[in-house]
Structure formats: C-alpha cells, structure tokens
Amino acid sequence: MTELTTTRLPRGFRAAGVACGIKDGRTPDLGLLVCDAPATTSAARFTRSGTQSAPVLLCRERCDLGGIRAVVVNSGNANAATGLPGLDDAAEMQGAAARAVGLEPESVAVASTGVIGVPLPVDRVRAGIESAAAQLRDDGEADFADAIRTTDAFPKRASVEVSLRGGPVRLSAQAKGAGMISPGFATLLCFVQSDAAMSAETCDLLLGVTVKRSFERVSVDGQLSTSDTVVLQCSGESGVAIDPETEDELRFGEALDSVLRRLALQLVRDGEGARRVGRVVVRGGDPEAVESVARSVANSALVKTALYGGDPNWGRIVQAVGMTLPGTAPLPVDVTIEGVSVCSRGAAVPHDPAALAAAVAREEVEYEVGLPGEGAETELFFSDLGHDYVSLNAEYTT
C-alpha cells in the first residue's frame, strides 16, 4: 500500500466545493461528489441517535444504498430537529442534485452538518448545487473536503494505492469532525471513493468492519451526533474486480481500514482546541466491562482535563473505572501510564513522579487499565478538554 498526496480522485469520480451563503457567503459550505460509472456500487452507515437529522432519515428511506452515484453535502446547518419541513428540504436538496448531474434521486445521498434546529436555506443550497455541478472535476477533492467542514481546524483527507492481483486500485476519503464526537459511532461525515470493482454486498461488509475499528473507537466529548454519515463508493473503473473471500478482498479491506483509522485519529487530534491525544487500552476477562470502562475513561471530563493540563493525576482513571463497575469489595484494578505502573490491584505503587510528569506532557499519552481476568481487550482514542473547547461551544450560535 502506497500513500498518495495527489488531489486527483480515483477513476470515475469528480468533485467540487463552493460557497453558497449558508455560512458567510465567502467560506465554502456546499460539496458535490459524483461517480460517472453507471455500475457504481456502494454502502453506507449512519448515526444511531434517536434524533436523526432529515438527511439521515431521507437516505435511509429513499436512497438505493447499494448504488449511490452522487453525494451532496452542506455545512453550517444540520437540518436536524426541523420536522416535516426539514424532510421536504432534504428531498429538495436531493432532487436538485439529481437534476444537476443527470441522475435519479434515489442514487443521490444527502448529508448536512452544522447548527441544529435552524431551517435549511434551500434557495441558497439549490444555487450552490448548480454552481458546484458546473465546477466538477477529477482533482476537486481538496475543494470538496474544505466545503464540508464546520469547526474543523483543517480538512481531513487520505489517499492510498494498493496493488492487487489484477493491478493497482486507489482509495480516497474525505472526512469532517472536531466536536460532538462519541464512540457510540462518532459524529462525522466521511466519504470514501475507490476505482475497484466489487459487489454492493462486499462494500457493505468491508465498510461495516472498518467503521467499527475506526470511527467507533474515538471520542472528543462523548456526544452522539444527529448527522453521522459514512458512504463508500466503488466505480469499478480500474477494471480490477475484488471477489469475496479472496486475498484481494483482504488487502483492500486492510487499505480501507488504514485510511479510516487515519481519518479517525485526525478527528481526535482536531478535537476543538485539543492539545493532546489519549489512547486507553483496557484488558480483562469480561468483554462488556472492558468496553464500558474504556468508554468511561475516554469520556471522563476529569481524565480529559488532566490530559489537557499534562497532569499525571491517575486517580481520575481509578475513579472512572469505579464509577463504571460499582461494588462493595475493592476492585483490583491496575493502571499504567506511558509504561509507568502507578496502581496495582487497586493500590498505589512507588514510581518516579518526574518521569511520569514528563510522559504525560507529550502530544500522545497512553493509559493502560487492567481488570480481573483475561481474554478481552479494547482501545479508544480520545482528545483532551480545555479552554478553547468551552469557549467555542459557549459561543457556537452567537
């Protein structure tokens, strides 16, 4: 697998990003991505929120998720908690994009991200779609990635080439996300393109597996979004077919996994004012306990603020574990930070405070938690929580 730096999309794809006035009239806020191959196959994953946005509801009800040919995305407005008018606006957005690129509406996916509870300015969106359609090009990836950002400090992109038996295929992906991110799925939009040829069933299988290993393993603030959407499209324009249960399927899956995990870590690193990234690894004999403890540590405001300040306060981790696994007997928990053992079987152990303080001042800090038993293990990546996060979200709509 070779990492690529080009902004040229895999064969068969074109994209554009424009400003249509949802934000300030100058900042790009509408992206359009189209696959010109009639035999395009695809798969999608969406938020598990109980308050899903109108675009998510529309995609689930009206899109052919195995044959998505185009994606239209706006930023600055989530079109969520907007009722029936919001559904009508999402349908109008879908129809306008379909007309602009000459496709049936059911082959066009819609996504929106931004402020919740505000009506979508459909007239501006419609004009933006027409403008974007006129600017579609095979090297428009950077503009598309820029247009889907909200509070992101930087666009998130990745592109690789992987050699298969029939020849090389390419994978490109663009994502957005910096806040309202929880490991219940992760609040984000992510769009993946490849020129490989594969069935919709294979697309769905590989996307499901890799999303679980990437976007479901990160947290910024423990908040589940209304708008999470991930779409994988395969044009087949490389002429390289990937059959199920083959070495090629495995190699392609590894490449997809690498791309999504890289983007997931970019989301964490960009976590609205974040200084540092934490990785928590939890081991034990009960898979449910291991998972719940990892999420408790990653989402703890006390752990996250300690990470932000470079504070080696490992008691915050013990507290998060105990909150998740209450009981009447002391829990024999082990805690190690950057290889320094600080707690063994629930009790403090001697360590070098200076070495630990230096370790937690790094840009990336690893926490290991040991629970009773063996056989289960999980990991989560999370960002810290600092002043800039509070300021940004306190003033998000003002």
C-alpha positions in Angstrom: 0.0 0.0 0.0 1.4 3.4 -1.0 0.2 6.7 0.4 -0.6 9.3 -2.2 -0.5 13.1 -1.9 -2.5 14.0 -5.1 -5.9 15.7 -5.0 -6.9 13.7 -8.1 -9.8 11.3 -7.2 -9.9 7.6 -8.2 -11.0 6.9 -11.7 -14.7 7.7 -12.4 -15.1 10.4 -9.7 -15.4 14.2 -9.9 -16.0 16.7 -7.1 -16.4 20.3 -6.3 -16.8 22.6 -3.3 -18.4 26.1 -3.4 -19.7 28.9 -1.1 -23.5 29.2 -1.3 -24.1 31.6 1.6 -25.1 29.2 4.5 -22.1 30.5 6.4 -20.8 33.9 5.4 -21.0 33.9 1.6 -17.3 33.5 1.3 -16.5 30.3 3.1 -17.1 27.1 1.2 -20.2 25.3 2.6 -21.5 23.0 -0.1 -19.8 20.0 -1.6 -20.8 17.8 -4.5 -19.2 14.5 -5.4 -20.3 12.4 -8.5 -19.3 9.0 -9.8 -19.8 8.8 -13.6 -19.7 5.0 -13.8 -23.2 3.5 -14.2 -22.2 0.3 -12.5 -21.2 2.1 -9.2 -21.7 0.1 -6.1 -21.8 1.5 -2.6 -22.6 1.1 1.1 -23.4 3.5 4.0 -23.5 3.8 7.7 -25.5 6.3 9.8 -25.8 7.6 13.3 -27.6 5.6 15.9 -29.1 8.7 17.5 -32.8 8.8 18.4 -33.0 12.3 16.9 -31.6 11.7 13.4 -31.4 14.6 11.0 -33.6 14.9 8.0 -30.8 13.9 5.5 -30.1 10.7 7.5 -33.8 9.8 7.5 -34.1 10.6 3.8 -31.1 8.5 2.9 -32.4 5.5 4.9 -35.9 5.7 3.4 -35.3 6.9 -0.2 -31.8 6.0 -1.3 -30.5 2.9 -3.0 -27.7 2.5 -0.5 -26.1 -0.2 -2.7 -26.0 2.1 -5.7 -25.2 5.6 -4.6 -23.8 7.6 -7.6 -23.6 11.1 -6.0 -23.3 12.8 -2.7 -24.4 16.4 -1.9 -23.3 17.9 1.4 -23.8 21.2 3.1 -22.0 22.6 6.2 -23.2 25.3 8.6 -26.7 23.8 9.0 -27.5 20.3 10.2 -31.2 20.3 9.0 -31.9 18.4 12.3 -34.9 18.9 14.6 -36.6 20.7 11.7 -39.7 18.4 11.4 -41.6 17.7 8.2 -40.3 20.9 6.5 -36.8 19.7 7.1 -37.6 16.4 5.4 -39.1 18.4 2.4 -35.9 20.5 2.3 -33.7 17.4 2.3 -35.8 15.9 -0.5 -35.5 19.2 -2.5 -31.7 19.1 -2.0 -31.6 15.5 -3.2 -33.8 16.3 -6.2 -31.8 19.4 -7.2 -28.5 17.5 -7.1 -30.0 14.7 -9.2 -31.2 17.1 -11.8 -27.9 19.0 -11.9 -25.9 15.8 -12.6 -28.5 13.8 -14.6 -29.2 11.0 -12.1 -32.3 9.5 -10.4 -32.9 10.9 -6.9 -32.6 7.5 -5.2 -28.9 7.4 -6.3 -28.1 10.7 -4.6 -27.2 10.7 -0.9 -27.7 13.9 1.1 -25.8 15.0 4.2 -25.9 18.1 6.3 -23.8 19.3 9.3 -23.8 22.4 11.5 -26.3 24.1 13.8 -29.3 22.0 14.9 -32.9 23.4 14.8 -32.5 26.0 12.1 -34.4 25.8 8.8 -32.1 25.0 5.8 -31.9 27.9 3.3 -33.0 25.8 0.4 -32.8 28.5 -2.2 -29.1 29.1 -1.4 -28.5 25.4 -1.4 -30.1 24.9 -4.8 -28.0 27.7 -6.3 -24.9 26.2 -4.7 -25.7 22.8 -6.2 -25.9 24.3 -9.7 -22.6 26.2 -9.2 -20.9 23.1 -7.9 -22.2 20.9 -10.8 -20.6 23.3 -13.2 -17.2 23.0 -11.5 -17.0 19.2 -11.1 -13.5 17.9 -11.9 -11.4 14.9 -11.1 -9.0 16.9 -9.0 -11.7 18.7 -7.0 -11.1 16.6 -3.8 -9.5 19.4 -1.8 -12.3 21.8 -2.5 -14.9 19.2 -1.6 -13.1 18.4 1.7 -12.9 22.1 2.6 -16.6 22.7 1.9 -17.8 20.0 4.4 -16.0 21.5 7.4 -17.7 23.2 10.4 -15.5 23.8 13.4 -12.7 21.7 11.9 -9.3 23.4 12.1 -8.1 21.6 9.0 -9.7 19.4 6.2 -9.3 15.7 6.7 -8.2 13.7 3.7 -6.3 10.5 2.9 -5.5 8.7 -0.4 -3.7 5.4 -1.0 -2.9 3.0 -3.8 -3.0 -0.8 -3.2 -1.6 -3.4 -5.5 -3.9 -6.4 -6.2 -3.6 -9.4 -8.5 -5.4 -7.6 -11.3 -3.5 -4.4 -10.9 -3.4 -1.3 -8.7 -6.6 0.3 -7.3 -7.0 3.6 -5.5 -8.8 4.7 -2.4 -9.5 8.3 -1.4 -11.5 9.6 1.6 -12.6 13.0 3.0 -14.0 13.5 6.5 -15.1 16.2 8.8 -15.5 16.3 12.5 -14.0 18.1 15.5 -16.7 18.3 18.2 -19.9 16.4 19.2 -17.9 13.1 18.8 -18.7 10.0 20.7 -17.6 6.4 20.4 -21.3 5.4 20.0 -20.4 6.0 16.3 -18.6 9.3 16.2 -20.1 12.5 14.9 -18.7 12.9 11.5 -19.2 12.9 7.8 -16.9 10.7 5.8 -17.0 9.9 2.1 -14.8 7.2 0.5 -14.2 6.5 -3.1 -12.4 3.7 -4.9 -12.0 2.7 -8.6 -12.1 -1.0 -7.6 -15.0 -3.2 -8.8 -16.9 -5.1 -6.2 -20.4 -6.1 -5.2 -22.6 -4.0 -3.0 -22.6 -6.8 -0.5 -18.8 -6.7 -0.3 -18.8 -2.9 0.0 -21.3 -3.3 2.9 -19.2 -6.0 4.7 -15.9 -4.1 4.5 -17.4 -0.8 5.5 -19.1 -2.2 8.5 -16.0 -3.9 9.7 -13.7 -0.9 9.2 -16.1 1.6 10.7 -16.2 -0.5 13.9 -12.3 -0.4 14.1 -12.0 3.3 13.3 -14.8 5.8 13.9 -16.4 3.7 16.7 -13.1 3.8 18.6 -12.8 7.6 19.1 -14.2 10.3 21.4 -13.8 14.0 21.7 -16.6 14.9 24.0 -18.9 11.9 24.4 -21.7 13.5 22.4 -23.5 11.5 19.8 -24.5 13.5 16.7 -27.7 13.6 14.8 -26.0 13.6 11.4 -23.3 10.9 11.3 -22.9 9.5 7.7 -20.2 7.4 6.1 -20.5 6.4 2.4 -18.2 4.1 0.4 -18.5 4.2 -3.4 -16.7 1.9 -5.9 -16.7 2.9 -9.6 -15.0 -0.2 -11.0 -13.2 2.0 -13.5 -9.8 0.4 -12.7 -11.1 -2.9 -14.2 -9.8 -4.7 -11.1 -12.5 -6.9 -9.6 -12.4 -7.9 -6.0 -14.2 -11.2 -5.3 -15.4 -12.2 -1.8 -13.2 -14.3 0.4 -10.0 -13.7 -1.6 -6.6 -12.3 -0.9 -7.6 -9.2 -2.8 -10.6 -8.6 -0.6 -8.3 -8.9 2.5 -5.7 -6.5 1.0 -8.4 -3.9 0.0 -10.0 -4.2 3.5 -6.7 -3.5 5.1 -6.2 -0.4 3.0 -9.7 0.8 3.8 -9.1 0.1 7.5 -5.8 2.1 7.3 -7.5 5.1 5.7 -10.4 5.2 8.1 -8.3 4.8 11.2 -6.1 7.6 10.0 -9.0 9.9 9.5 -10.5 8.9 12.8 -7.2 9.9 14.6 -7.3 13.2 12.7 -10.8 13.8 14.1 -9.4 13.3 17.7 -6.4 15.4 17.1 -8.6 18.2 15.8 -10.9 18.0 18.8 -12.0 21.6 19.2 -9.0 23.2 20.9 -7.3 19.9 21.8 -3.6 19.9 22.8 -3.1 16.1 23.3 -4.5 12.8 22.2 -5.0 9.9 24.7 -5.2 6.2 24.0 -6.8 4.0 26.6 -6.3 0.2 26.4 -8.4 -1.9 28.8 -7.8 -5.6 29.4 -9.7 -8.1 31.5 -12.0 -11.2 31.4 -15.4 -9.6 30.8 -15.8 -8.0 27.3 -18.7 -5.8 28.4 -16.8 -4.5 31.4 -13.7 -3.9 29.3 -15.7 -1.8 26.8 -17.7 0.2 29.3 -14.5 1.1 31.3 -12.7 2.2 28.2 -15.6 4.5 27.3 -15.9 5.8 30.8 -12.2 6.8 30.9 -12.3 8.3 27.4 -15.4 10.4 28.1 -14.5 11.5 31.6 -14.2 15.3 31.9 -11.8 14.8 34.8 -9.5 12.5 32.8 -9.7 14.8 29.7 -8.9 18.0 31.6 -5.9 16.2 33.3 -4.7 15.2 29.8 -5.1 18.8 28.6 -3.0 20.1 31.5 -0.4 17.4 31.4 -1.4 16.4 34.9 -0.3 12.9 36.0 -3.4 12.5 38.2 -4.0 8.8 37.7 -6.7 8.9 40.5 -9.0 10.3 37.8 -8.7 7.0 35.9 -9.3 4.9 39.0 -12.4 7.0 39.7 -13.8 6.5 36.1 -13.3 2.7 36.5 -15.0 2.5 39.8 -18.0 4.6 38.6 -18.5 2.1 35.8 -18.1 -1.0 37.9 -19.6 -0.3 41.3 -19.5 -2.9 44.0 -19.0 -3.5 47.7 -15.5 -5.0 47.6 -12.3 -3.2 46.4 -11.7 -3.7 42.7 -8.2 -5.0 42.0 -7.5 -2.6 39.1 -4.1 -1.9 37.6 -3.2 1.4 35.9 -0.1 2.1 33.8 0.6 5.5 32.1 3.1 5.5 29.3 4.7 2.3 30.7 4.9 3.7 34.3 2.9 1.5 36.7 1.1 3.7 39.2 -1.6 1.4 40.6 -1.6 -2.3 41.2 -4.6 -4.3 42.4 -6.3 -1.1 43.5 -3.4 0.4 45.4 -0.7 3.0 44.6 2.7 1.7 43.8 6.0 3.6 44.1 7.1 5.3 40.8 9.2 8.2 39.6 7.0 11.3 39.6 9.3 13.3 37.4 9.4 10.6 34.7 5.6 10.3 34.8 5.2 14.1 34.6 7.4 14.2 31.5 5.5 11.3 29.9 2.0 13.0 30.3 3.4 16.2 28.8 3.8 14.5 25.4 1.4 15.1 22.5 0.1 11.5 22.8 -0.4 9.7 26.1 -1.2 6.0 26.5 -3.2 4.7 29.5 -3.5 1.0 30.3 -6.1 -0.4 32.6 -6.1 -4.0 33.9 -9.3 -5.6 35.2 -9.7 -9.0 36.7 -9.5 -11.9 34.3 -8.0 -12.4 30.8 -9.1 -12.7 27.2 -10.8 -9.4 26.4 -9.2 -6.2 25.2 -10.2 -2.9 23.6 -8.9 0.5 22.8 -10.2 4.0 22.4 -8.6 7.2 21.2 -9.8 10.5 22.8 -8.9 14.2 22.9 -8.3 16.3 25.9 -10.8 19.0 27.1 -9.6 22.6 27.5 -10.4 26.3 27.5 -10.9 26.6 23.7 -13.5 23.8 23.6 -15.6 25.6 26.2 -15.2 29.0 24.5 -16.1 27.6 21.1 -19.2 25.8 22.2 -20.3 28.5 24.5 -20.5 30.8 21.5 -21.4 28.4 18.8 -24.6 30.1 17.6 -23.7 33.6 18.7 
